[in-house]
Every structure is written in structure tokens, then in C-alpha cells.
Amino acid sequence: MKRRLGAVAKYGFLIAVSLVSLFPLYWMAVSATNSSLAVIRGALLPGKELINNYRNLLGNQDLWRAMTNSFVNALSLTALALLVCSVAGYAFEIYHTRAKDALMNVLLLAMMIPFAATMIPLFRMFSDMQLISTTIAVILPTISTPFLIMLFRQSARSFPHDIIEAARIDGLGELRIFFRMFFPTMRSTYAAAMTIVFMNAWNNYLWPRIILFDSKSLTMPMLVSNLIFGYVTDYGMLMLAVLICTLTTIIIFFFLQKSFAEGIVGAIK
């Protein structure tokens, strides 16, 4: 009897926490279907203003251009970051030396430096190179991150070094060993890294807002922020934009959640 009561209390607590966690998503979806006045009044049931909110959003902002720009920036950054960081993490572990350990420690220390401290030097650097309002300026500062390098280095520790030595004896070059042997066995790590990089790139607001001056370079977080400014805020239209921006990352995480968990657990081990 005590075990049943304990199980009921445990699952009841978990259900309550889940409902509390999901409520903001529910309220966001419901608010996207209501008028601004209904949202202000705290409507908790779906309304009939979804089509009107969508039309207003298209009339006020270039939604599809923002979606396209966000996808281009996020996918480009994800592909380049996975390639650069996986090669770096692999090299740090497979070609292990004390000097590389010292360099890795420096990279980890760099994680403690806030982006605000490097923001102005980065802007001046890209301004001098005449790369303002370009995709390169958006993605270049975050192509390589200490966290991703550390993630791939930890995963490379579980990769058998005997296989590498045998492949070298058989005449395989280092690049072929990496792409034919290391890459296929680390799919879960790549999936975890891809989820992290894509979500960070998609939700990135501060740096694109600083470096992008052209209205044609608008991204989804910038579009959402544009809807807040003004004398009157249409909260129904705003919540619809937030919902569209959020659904992309939710869908990607939903399909990659198993590989994401496996990649993180494998790197920790």
C-alpha cells in the first residue's frame, strides 16, 4: 500500500511539473489565435483570430525573408561548426601532446569571457574588412566554440586507437581515416552538436542585430523584436511570430532528441 501511494505521489508530482513546464507553450499557441485585447485579458482558450494575425504579420514584416535568412545562417553555421570543431576535437585527442593540453585549457578559459567583452572588437574587425551586413560576419565568430571542441574531444577518447594504427598500416591517409572511420561511428555526437549549434544560431539575436544593417538581412529573432517596438503592440500577431520562431527548434529537437541524449551521455562517459 505504501509503495502504491509513493508511486501515485511521484507520478502526480511529475505530471504537475510537466503541466507547469508545458503551460507557457500552450499559452503561446492559444494567444496566437486570439486578438491583442483577448491576450491582455488572459484568454486561455483558442480564439478565431489566427488568420487575421497571420495576415497582419505578413503585412507588417517580411516573414518569409526572415525565415529564409535564419535558415541560411543557421544551416551554414551548423555545417561549418560541425566540420571545424569535430576535426579540432579529433586532433586534440588522437595527436595528443602536453602542448595541446595547455592550448585546450586556454580554450576552456575563453568560455568564461562574456560575448559583450568581445563584441566591439569583433564589430571593428568586420567593419575594417568591409563585411558588415553579410552572412560571413554573422557566422564566422561562432564557427569554432570551446564547448563543441571539448564535446568532440571527449567522444574521440572512446574511439579505439588500435583501429587507427591498423588503418595507417593499411595505407589510409589521416583524412580518409577521419571521414570513413571516425565520422560514421560518432553520429550521435554529431546529432547532439548539430542540435546545440542550430538552436543557438536560430535564436541568436544580439550579434545579428549589431552586425546586420540591411533590412533584407532580417532574421526571425530580429523580426520578433521589431513587433515589440512602437506605440501599440499587437500581442496576437506577436505571439504568432514567436510561435513560428519556436516551432522550428521544437521540431528539430523532437526528431533528434534520442541522438542528442546519446551524444551527450557518450561524451560524458
C-alpha positions as CSV (number, residue, x, y, z in Angstrom):
1,M,0.0,0.0,0.0
2,K,2.8,2.4,0.9
3,R,4.6,1.6,-2.4
4,R,1.4,2.4,-4.4
5,L,0.9,5.7,-2.5
6,G,4.5,6.6,-3.1
7,A,4.2,5.8,-6.8
8,V,1.0,7.8,-7.0
9,A,2.7,10.8,-5.3
10,K,5.7,10.5,-7.5
11,Y,3.8,10.4,-10.8
12,G,1.4,13.0,-9.6
13,F,4.4,15.3,-8.9
14,L,5.9,14.6,-12.3
15,I,2.6,15.3,-14.1
16,A,2.2,18.6,-12.2
17,V,5.7,19.7,-13.1
18,S,5.2,18.7,-16.8
19,L,2.0,20.7,-16.9
20,V,3.7,23.7,-15.4
21,S,6.5,23.4,-18.0
22,L,4.2,23.0,-20.9
23,F,1.8,25.8,-19.9
24,P,3.9,28.6,-21.5
25,L,3.9,26.7,-24.8
26,Y,0.1,26.2,-24.6
27,W,-0.5,29.9,-23.7
28,M,1.8,31.0,-26.6
29,A,-0.2,28.8,-29.1
30,V,-3.5,29.9,-27.7
31,S,-2.5,33.6,-27.7
32,A,-1.6,33.3,-31.4
33,T,-5.2,32.5,-32.2
34,N,-6.6,35.4,-30.2
35,S,-6.8,39.2,-30.6
36,S,-4.5,41.5,-28.8
37,L,-7.2,42.5,-26.3
38,A,-8.0,38.9,-25.5
39,V,-4.4,38.2,-24.9
40,I,-4.1,41.1,-22.5
41,R,-7.2,39.8,-20.7
42,G,-5.5,36.4,-20.2
43,A,-7.5,34.2,-22.6
44,L,-6.8,30.6,-22.0
45,L,-8.9,29.1,-24.8
46,P,-8.3,29.2,-28.6
47,G,-9.8,32.1,-30.5
48,K,-10.7,32.8,-34.1
49,E,-8.1,35.4,-35.0
50,L,-5.3,33.2,-36.3
51,I,-5.9,34.0,-39.9
52,N,-6.1,37.8,-39.1
53,N,-3.0,37.6,-37.1
54,Y,-1.2,35.9,-39.9
55,R,-2.3,38.4,-42.4
56,N,-1.3,41.3,-40.1
57,L,2.1,39.7,-39.6
58,L,2.7,39.4,-43.4
59,G,1.6,42.9,-43.8
60,N,3.9,44.3,-41.2
61,Q,7.0,42.2,-41.6
62,D,8.7,40.3,-44.3
63,L,8.2,36.9,-42.7
64,W,9.4,34.6,-45.4
65,R,12.6,36.6,-46.0
66,A,13.3,36.4,-42.2
67,M,12.7,32.6,-42.2
68,T,15.0,32.2,-45.2
69,N,17.7,34.3,-43.7
70,S,17.5,32.4,-40.4
71,F,17.7,29.0,-42.1
72,V,20.6,30.1,-44.3
73,N,22.5,31.5,-41.3
74,A,21.7,28.5,-39.0
75,L,22.4,25.8,-41.6
76,S,25.6,27.4,-42.8
77,L,26.9,27.9,-39.3
78,T,25.9,24.3,-38.3
79,A,27.7,22.7,-41.2
80,L,30.9,24.7,-40.7
81,A,30.9,24.4,-36.9
82,L,30.5,20.6,-37.0
83,L,33.3,20.2,-39.5
84,V,35.8,22.6,-37.8
85,C,35.1,21.5,-34.2
86,S,35.0,17.8,-34.9
87,V,38.3,18.0,-36.7
88,A,39.8,20.1,-33.9
89,G,38.4,17.7,-31.2
90,Y,39.7,14.7,-33.0
91,A,43.1,16.2,-33.5
92,F,43.4,17.2,-29.8
93,E,42.8,13.6,-28.7
94,I,44.4,11.5,-31.4
95,Y,47.5,13.6,-31.7
96,H,47.8,14.1,-28.0
97,T,50.6,16.2,-26.6
98,R,51.1,18.3,-23.5
99,A,51.2,21.5,-25.6
100,K,47.8,20.6,-26.9
101,D,46.5,20.1,-23.4
102,A,47.8,23.5,-22.5
103,L,46.1,25.0,-25.6
104,M,42.8,23.2,-24.7
105,N,43.0,24.7,-21.2
106,V,43.3,28.2,-22.8
107,L,40.3,27.5,-24.9
108,L,38.3,26.4,-21.9
109,L,39.3,29.6,-20.1
110,A,38.0,31.5,-23.1
111,M,34.5,30.2,-22.3
112,M,34.4,32.5,-19.2
113,I,34.9,35.6,-21.3
114,P,31.4,37.1,-22.0
115,F,30.5,38.0,-25.5
116,A,29.9,41.6,-24.5
117,A,33.6,41.9,-23.9
118,T,34.5,40.9,-27.5
119,M,31.5,42.4,-29.3
120,I,33.1,45.8,-30.0
121,P,36.5,44.5,-31.2
122,L,34.6,42.0,-33.4
123,F,32.5,44.7,-34.9
124,R,35.5,46.9,-35.7
125,M,37.3,44.0,-37.2
126,F,34.5,43.1,-39.6
127,S,34.0,46.8,-40.3
128,D,37.6,47.1,-41.4
129,M,37.2,44.0,-43.6
130,Q,34.0,45.5,-45.1
131,L,31.9,42.5,-44.1
132,I,29.1,44.4,-42.4
133,S,25.6,43.1,-43.2
134,T,26.9,39.8,-44.6
135,T,26.3,36.2,-43.7
136,I,30.0,35.7,-43.2
137,A,30.0,38.3,-40.4
138,V,27.1,36.6,-38.7
139,I,28.5,33.0,-38.7
140,L,32.3,33.5,-38.5
141,P,32.6,34.4,-34.8
142,T,30.9,31.2,-33.7
143,I,32.2,28.7,-36.2
144,S,34.5,27.3,-33.5
145,T,33.5,27.1,-29.9
146,P,35.4,25.6,-26.9
147,F,32.4,23.6,-25.8
148,L,31.9,21.8,-29.1
149,I,35.7,21.1,-29.4
150,M,35.6,19.6,-25.9
151,L,32.5,17.6,-26.8
152,F,34.2,16.0,-29.8
153,R,37.4,15.5,-27.9
154,Q,35.6,13.6,-25.2
155,S,33.9,11.5,-27.8
156,A,37.2,10.8,-29.6
157,R,38.5,9.3,-26.3
158,S,36.2,6.3,-26.8
159,F,37.4,5.8,-30.4
160,P,39.8,2.8,-30.5
161,H,43.3,3.9,-31.3
162,D,44.2,0.4,-32.4
163,I,41.8,0.8,-35.4
164,I,43.6,4.0,-36.4
165,E,47.0,2.3,-36.3
166,A,45.7,-0.6,-38.3
167,A,44.3,1.8,-40.9
168,R,47.6,3.6,-41.2
169,I,49.4,0.3,-41.7
170,D,46.9,-0.5,-44.5
171,G,47.8,2.8,-46.2
172,L,44.8,5.0,-45.3
173,G,45.6,8.7,-45.0
174,E,44.5,10.8,-42.0
175,L,41.6,12.5,-43.8
176,R,40.3,9.1,-45.0
177,I,40.5,7.7,-41.5
178,F,38.6,10.6,-40.1
179,F,35.8,10.7,-42.7
180,R,35.5,6.9,-43.3
181,M,36.0,5.6,-39.7
182,F,35.6,8.3,-37.1
183,F,32.7,10.2,-38.7
184,P,30.3,7.3,-39.1
185,T,30.9,6.0,-35.6
186,M,30.2,9.4,-34.0
187,R,26.7,10.1,-35.4
188,S,25.1,10.6,-32.0
189,T,27.7,13.1,-31.1
190,Y,27.2,14.9,-34.4
191,A,23.5,14.9,-33.8
192,A,23.9,16.4,-30.3
193,A,26.3,19.1,-31.6
194,M,24.0,19.8,-34.6
195,T,21.1,20.4,-32.2
196,I,23.0,22.7,-30.0
197,V,24.6,24.7,-32.8
198,F,21.4,25.1,-34.8
199,M,19.3,26.2,-31.9
200,N,21.9,28.7,-30.8
201,A,22.2,30.0,-34.3
202,W,18.5,30.2,-34.9
203,N,17.8,32.0,-31.6
204,N,20.9,34.3,-31.9
205,Y,19.7,37.9,-31.6
206,L,22.4,40.2,-30.2
207,W,25.2,39.8,-32.8
208,P,22.9,39.8,-35.9
209,R,21.2,42.9,-34.5
210,I,24.6,44.6,-34.2
211,I,26.3,43.5,-37.5
212,L,23.2,43.5,-39.8
213,F,22.0,46.9,-41.0
214,D,20.3,45.9,-44.2
215,S,16.5,45.2,-43.8
216,K,16.9,42.3,-46.3
217,S,19.1,40.5,-43.8
218,L,16.3,40.4,-41.2
219,T,16.3,37.2,-39.1
220,M,13.4,35.7,-37.1
221,P,14.6,36.9,-33.6
222,M,15.0,40.4,-35.1
223,L,11.5,40.2,-36.6
224,V,10.0,39.4,-33.3
225,S,11.8,42.3,-31.6
226,N,10.6,44.6,-34.3
227,L,7.0,43.7,-33.4
228,I,7.6,44.9,-29.8
229,F,8.7,48.4,-30.7
230,G,6.1,51.0,-31.5
231,Y,3.3,52.9,-29.8
232,V,0.9,49.9,-29.8
233,T,1.9,46.2,-29.7
234,D,-0.4,43.7,-31.3
235,Y,0.1,40.8,-28.9
236,G,-1.8,38.3,-31.0
237,M,0.4,39.0,-34.0
238,L,3.5,39.0,-31.7
239,M,2.7,35.6,-30.2
240,L,2.1,34.1,-33.7
241,A,5.6,35.3,-34.7
242,V,7.0,33.8,-31.5
243,L,5.2,30.5,-32.1
244,I,6.5,30.3,-35.7
245,C,10.0,31.0,-34.5
246,T,9.8,28.5,-31.7
247,L,8.2,25.6,-33.7
248,T,11.3,25.2,-35.8
249,T,13.6,24.4,-32.9
250,I,10.9,22.2,-31.3
251,I,10.6,20.1,-34.4
252,I,14.4,19.7,-34.8
253,F,14.9,18.8,-31.2
254,F,11.9,16.4,-31.4
255,F,13.5,14.4,-34.2
256,L,17.0,14.5,-32.8
257,Q,16.3,14.1,-29.1
258,K,17.3,10.4,-28.9
259,S,20.6,11.0,-30.7
260,F,21.1,14.2,-28.6
261,A,20.8,12.3,-25.4
262,E,23.1,9.5,-26.6
263,G,25.7,12.0,-27.8
264,I,25.8,13.9,-24.5
265,V,25.9,10.7,-22.4
266,G,28.7,9.3,-24.7
267,A,30.7,12.4,-24.4
268,I,30.4,12.4,-20.6
269,K,31.5,8.8,-20.4
